[in-house]
Amino acid sequence: MSKSLFSAQELKQIGQAVQEAEAQSAGEIMPVFLQSASFYETAYWRGSFLFAAVVAVVLSLLYFFTDVLLFAPPYLWLVFVLASGALGALLVYAVPAFKRMLLGKDVMVNRTVGQAKNMFYDYQVMGTEQRSGILLFISFFERQAIILPDIGLAELVEEQQWQKIVDTLVQGISRQQITDSICQAIHSCGQLLQESGLQSTADENQLPDQLRQEP
């Protein structure tokens, strides 16, 4: 995601939350932040087609029921339709809410879950000795957060407990309490790890502490 979203102080605050949570448990927490889980080229095609189709219908109605376009050259119709298509694509780029509307929730959820799973393996979250790694994944365009615990935790912590943290995190982000909500989620993950009873057998970090930010 864009580095300008977090100040240096906010990044330090999130990093400190990770260290504190890991110090109290045997788990390893890796936060990953994305601006968007996908480029979603489909939304641009849909926006272009929608605007071009609307303009084409309007031009046809004007032609058949008025004299406005009676003597207009044919190429002018093509210019209007192409320009409206370009405008539709531009609005998709400039207005995230319009882009989300064209995509639909199911598409964004599926793409976000898939990207979170890719990040889980790309960053080797499964590489801890007791399989106690946790991916805390946030994609801001989709307004989605996902927690993926490794198999060493799946049997110790119920899925509903992770989901409760996710729900609280998403609510906080929607209120623009981004950094505080992320730190709270990290501490909550640490608390679940501590309550799981999983004992640490390694003193050193098994996963890098640096925050992962992707465009």
Secondary structure, 3 states (H helix, E strand, C coil): CCHHHCCHHHHHHHHHHHHHHHHCCCCEEEEEEECCCCCCHHHHHHHHHHHHHHHHHHHHHHHHHCCCCCCCCHHHHHHHHHHHHHHHHHHHHHCHHHHHHHHCHHHHHHHHHHHHHHHHHHCCHHHCCCCCEEEEEEECCCCEEEEEECHHHHCCCCHHHHHHHHHHHHHHHHCCCHHHHHHHHHHHHHHHHHHHCCCCCCCCCCCCCCCEEEC
